[in-house]
Amino acid sequence: MIDAATYGPWAVIAGGSEGVGAAFAQQLADAGINLVLIARKPGPLAETADAVRAKGVTVRTLELDLLDPGAVKAIREATDDVEVGLLVFNAGANSYGSDFVDGDLERFQGVIDLNITAQLALTHHFGGRMKLRGRGGILLVGSLAGYLGTAHTAVYSAAKAFGRVFAEGLWLELREHGVHVLELVLGVTRTPAMERAGLDFSVPGLIVAEPDDVAREGLAHLPHGPVWIAGGNDAVAAKRSGPERAALLEKAHAGHQRLIGR
Ligand SMILES: NC(=O)c1ccc[n+]([C@@H]2O[C@H](COP(=O)([O-])OP(=O)(O)OC[C@H]3O[C@@H](n4cnc5c(N)ncnc54)[C@H](OP(=O)(O)O)[C@@H]3O)[C@@H](O)[C@H]2O)c1
């Protein structure tokens, strides 16, 4: 049961048009929470907005790229007149993979700007208002990739590790102010972005989660931060944690290579 008195009357979903973001939108609308949905592609954004409006809530859409320098200002302007009780920062799948020293530094920067810079800016803005109000929620969507370094996506893994550790500190800072903080850690999840990327969901032994299920888990665990590992992936996260980093890396790297057919 989502508590609209704590997390309403408005929620902002950065990355609220597809997959897990759209699932959050549906579930929050069911709880009567009005929505500001942000994404780049107009089609899925309008489709999700129409679907949740049909549930009776008010919806604003912002078609923008969170990497644009003016994005945060535009989001503030579009929300200054309403009370935002929940920020969901969902956008953040890896947009660029390459061995680091051979790669394009600007494109790596894009991964950091989305997962770290934009996330910090929105958390700072909305979190500050929630603290003053003495209530609210901040849900940051993370990844199992943030538990261990990965070859070819080293920057993405590091950005997701940042998100989790950041959420832990923020949880400590805000808990006595009535603001709930949760890092929702996802494993492989059947989203349109991953389908477009050609991920093979049929690999034997692979745990594949559905967007509706992980969104429901995230909202249920929001009052009980700082971290929730969704989709039954606790054991995978445990396998990626511990002091013997080289041994952990060798094992996970071999598994990852098999997964991507190398
Ligand atoms: N799917 C998985 O297997 C998986 C696994 C682990 C963690 N995660 C995490 O789960 C979250 C969601 O991932 P996803 O697979 O759904 O892909 P995603 O590419 O992060 O897309 C999610 C939403 O964010 C929007 N978005 C993406 N980049 C944006 C940008 N620069 N500016 C504005 N909006 C943007 C997308 O719409 P537009 O493309 O139209 O902008 C979509 O609505 C991410 O944080 C990801 O790291 C996913």
The ligand as an SDF file (V2000), in Angstrom:
LIG
                    3D

 48 52  0  0  0  0  0  0  0  0999 V2000
   16.8930   -3.2800  -17.4710 N   0  0  0  0  0  0  0  0  0  0  0  0
   17.8480   -3.9120  -16.7920 C   0  0  0  0  0  0  0  0  0  0  0  0
   18.1690   -5.0760  -17.0400 O   0  0  0  0  0  0  0  0  0  0  0  0
   18.5430   -3.1730  -15.6600 C   0  0  0  0  0  0  0  0  0  0  0  0
   19.4510   -3.8840  -14.8510 C   0  0  0  0  0  0  0  0  0  0  0  0
   20.0520   -3.2260  -13.7900 C   0  0  0  0  0  0  0  0  0  0  0  0
   19.7500   -1.8970  -13.5320 C   0  0  0  0  0  0  0  0  0  0  0  0
   18.8830   -1.2420  -14.3300 N   0  0  0  0  0  0  0  0  0  0  0  0
   18.6060    0.1730  -14.0540 C   0  0  0  0  0  0  0  0  0  0  0  0
   17.2180    0.4160  -14.1810 O   0  0  0  0  0  0  0  0  0  0  0  0
   16.9940    1.7400  -14.6610 C   0  0  0  0  0  0  0  0  0  0  0  0
   16.0590    1.7050  -15.8770 C   0  0  0  0  0  0  0  0  0  0  0  0
   16.7080    1.0470  -16.9280 O   0  0  0  0  0  0  0  0  0  0  0  0
   16.0140    0.7240  -18.3280 P   0  0  0  0  0  0  0  0  0  0  0  0
   16.4930   -0.6040  -18.7390 O   0  0  0  0  0  0  0  0  0  0  0  0
   14.5490    0.9210  -18.2450 O   0  0  0  0  0  0  0  0  0  0  0  0
   16.6370    1.7970  -19.3460 O   0  0  0  0  0  0  0  0  0  0  0  0
   16.8140    3.3940  -19.4100 P   0  0  0  0  0  0  0  0  0  0  0  0
   17.5090    3.6880  -20.6900 O   0  0  0  0  0  0  0  0  0  0  0  0
   17.4530    3.8610  -18.1610 O   0  0  0  0  0  0  0  0  0  0  0  0
   15.3120    3.9570  -19.5650 O   0  0  0  0  0  0  0  0  0  0  0  0
   14.4730    4.1810  -18.4870 C   0  0  0  0  0  0  0  0  0  0  0  0
   13.6670    5.4480  -18.6770 C   0  0  0  0  0  0  0  0  0  0  0  0
   14.5220    6.5830  -18.6440 O   0  0  0  0  0  0  0  0  0  0  0  0
   14.3560    7.4060  -19.8050 C   0  0  0  0  0  0  0  0  0  0  0  0
   15.6810    7.9770  -20.0930 N   0  0  0  0  0  0  0  0  0  0  0  0
   16.8260    7.3040  -20.3650 C   0  0  0  0  0  0  0  0  0  0  0  0
   17.8390    8.1710  -20.5810 N   0  0  0  0  0  0  0  0  0  0  0  0
   17.3200    9.4200  -20.4270 C   0  0  0  0  0  0  0  0  0  0  0  0
   17.8600   10.7290  -20.5360 C   0  0  0  0  0  0  0  0  0  0  0  0
   19.1350   10.9390  -20.8690 N   0  0  0  0  0  0  0  0  0  0  0  0
   17.0460   11.8020  -20.3200 N   0  0  0  0  0  0  0  0  0  0  0  0
   15.7280   11.6100  -20.0050 C   0  0  0  0  0  0  0  0  0  0  0  0
   15.1770   10.3960  -19.8780 N   0  0  0  0  0  0  0  0  0  0  0  0
   15.9540    9.3090  -20.0950 C   0  0  0  0  0  0  0  0  0  0  0  0
   13.8020    6.4440  -20.8540 C   0  0  0  0  0  0  0  0  0  0  0  0
   13.0510    7.0950  -21.8700 O   0  0  0  0  0  0  0  0  0  0  0  0
   13.7720    7.7250  -23.1860 P   0  0  0  0  0  0  0  0  0  0  0  0
   14.7090    6.6730  -23.7020 O   0  0  0  0  0  0  0  0  0  0  0  0
   12.6480    8.0680  -24.0940 O   0  0  0  0  0  0  0  0  0  0  0  0
   14.4840    8.9460  -22.6930 O   0  0  0  0  0  0  0  0  0  0  0  0
   12.9050    5.5560  -19.9920 C   0  0  0  0  0  0  0  0  0  0  0  0
   11.6730    6.2040  -19.7260 O   0  0  0  0  0  0  0  0  0  0  0  0
   18.3750    2.3330  -14.9580 C   0  0  0  0  0  0  0  0  0  0  0  0
   18.7980    3.1380  -13.8750 O   0  0  0  0  0  0  0  0  0  0  0  0
   19.2650    1.1000  -15.0710 C   0  0  0  0  0  0  0  0  0  0  0  0
   20.6150    1.3540  -14.7440 O   0  0  0  0  0  0  0  0  0  0  0  0
   18.2710   -1.8370  -15.3930 C   0  0  0  0  0  0  0  0  0  0  0  0
  1  2  1  0
  2  3  2  0
  2  4  1  0
  4  5  1  0
  4 48  2  0
  5  6  2  0
  6  7  1  0
  7  8  2  0
  8  9  1  0
  8 48  1  0
  9 10  1  0
  9 46  1  0
 10 11  1  0
 11 12  1  0
 11 44  1  0
 12 13  1  0
 13 14  1  0
 14 15  2  0
 14 16  1  0
 14 17  1  0
 17 18  1  0
 18 19  2  0
 18 20  1  0
 18 21  1  0
 21 22  1  0
 22 23  1  0
 23 24  1  0
 23 42  1  0
 24 25  1  0
 25 26  1  0
 25 36  1  0
 26 27  1  0
 26 35  1  0
 27 28  2  0
 28 29  1  0
 29 30  1  0
 29 35  2  0
 30 31  1  0
 30 32  2  0
 32 33  1  0
 33 34  2  0
 34 35  1  0
 36 37  1  0
 36 42  1  0
 37 38  1  0
 38 39  2  0
 38 40  1  0
 38 41  1  0
 42 43  1  0
 44 45  1  0
 44 46  1  0
 46 47  1  0
M  CHG  2   8   1  16  -1
M  END
$$$$
